Amino acid sequence: MEINSRTFKNPEVEYVSSDELKRNVFQYKLAYFAFKVTLFITLFQGVALAIVRTNEPFYRFLLTREFMSWFGIDYKIKGTEANDIRKNLVV
């Protein structure tokens, strides 16, 4: 019914030729295939970006800290005491 309605003809009243029906089915399948390809590309871009971003130092730090917090492990960066204002404050 959907394929016939794409020809703007009522199949109960007007005749739809088999060639016209085959052409519409082919166009429908082609459009559905194009939709699947573009959906895959769209979703894969997010995965590819996530893989690339895990190589950045700050993003890796955030992921590591979050992952360790799931298990209750305190994640401390080595060498942070030199930059700690509370410990190096001269009064």
Order of alpha helices (4+ residues) and beta strands (2+ residues): alpha-alpha-alpha-alpha
